[in-house]
Amino acid sequence: YNQRLTVAQNLIDNLPENSKVGVVKFTSSTSKLTTSLTSDKETAKSYLTTSYFRSSGGTNMYNAINSAFSLFETTDDNVLKMMVVLSDGATSDTGKSSSVITTANNESVKIYTVGLGSSSSSYFTRYLKPLANNTAGAFYLASDASQLEDIYKDINKKIDIETDSDGDGIADY
């Protein structure tokens, strides 16, 4: 019931105030829906609808991640750069896995991965888990979309902790 889109909109709503967001869609092809990162959360959320996202086609996840790297505006390691990758199936471009991990580490991008569905769980643990673990992100497995809200809340908590540079429990921007 497109719960994944509603939960992704909530993730954006709960990002720290000065966050910038980009949206990249992938099936058998990749589309950058935002041409750059935007601090306008409403604009980013406007792409998270069934007008843009429908379950169809194949999966080229690593191409999408490579495309998303170009959205980051800075090479400053003091800026938290992260992406959340939600996939509901096996990708056909697994040969790019190690180069994507290398690029993420070179650009200090943390990747949080979410595998949605139980039919591809072995694929998720074989590819999504190492992608997250090797980029200082985190891996999550959701057997169905009802688990996404708690997963995205956990990701938001991790972001808040990472942006609290003085340890006072308040995100510093």
C-alpha positions, -999 to +999 in steps of 0.1 A: +000+000+000+030+023-007+038+025+030+075+027+020+068+061+005+050+075+035+077+063+058+104+078+036+086+111+038+086+108+076+123+101+075+128+134+057+106+153+081+126+140+110+160+149+096+180+176+114+168+211+105+197+221+082+198+188+064+199+187+026+182+158+008+183+142-027+161+115-041+173+089-066+150+063-080+161+030-094+146+001-113+163-012-144+173+024-149+183+052-126+167+087-123+180+115-101+146+131-092+164+160-075+192+174-096+211+185-065+206+183-028+179+206-014+172+220+020+135+222+010+121+191+026+087+195+009+103+194-025+122+163-017+091+147-003+070+156-033+090+130-053+082+102-028+048+094-044+033+068-066+037+093-095+074+086-094+077+052-076+059+021-088+071-014-083+082-024-118+112-033-138+145-047-127+170-034-101+202-015-108+210-004-072+247+002-076+242+024-106+218+044-085+243+048-056+270+059-081+246+085-095+237+096-060+274+103-051+273+132-076+246+150-055+270+156-026+282+192-028+313+190-006+343+169+001+345+183+036+349+153+060+333+173+088+299+173+070+279+142+076+272+126+043+249+096+043+224+079+021+196+055+028+191+027+002+159+008+002+157-023-020+130-049-024+149-073-046+182-085-060+202-061-081+216-071-115+248-049-112+265-067-082+298-065-100+300-028-089+297-036-052+334-032-043+339+000-064+308+016-048+321+008-013+355+023-022+339+055-036+317+058-005+347+055+018+368+079-003+340+104-001+332+097+035+296+087+027+278+064+052+253+041+036+223+028+055+207-001+037+172-015+041+162-048+025+124-050+022+107-084+018+116-119+029+120-135-005+154-119-011+167-120+025+199-141+015+207-115-012+202-087+013+226-102+038+251-110+010+251-075-006+232-049+014+247-058+048+283-056+036+276-023+018+264-008+050+289-024+073+319-014+051+308+022+048+302+028+086+264+027+080+239+001+092+219-027+077+183-034+083+160-061+072+122-055+070+101-086+062+073-062+053+067-024+051+051-022+085+087-024+100+100+005+080+088+032+104+108+018+133+139+013+110+138+049+098+133+062+134+165+043+143+183+058+113+172+093+125+185+086+160+219+076+145+220+108+126+212+128+157+240+111+176+264+117+148+256+154+146+260+159+184+296+169+183+298+181+219+280+151+235+253+172+251+224+152+236+215+180+212+224+179+175+249+206+166+246+222+132 
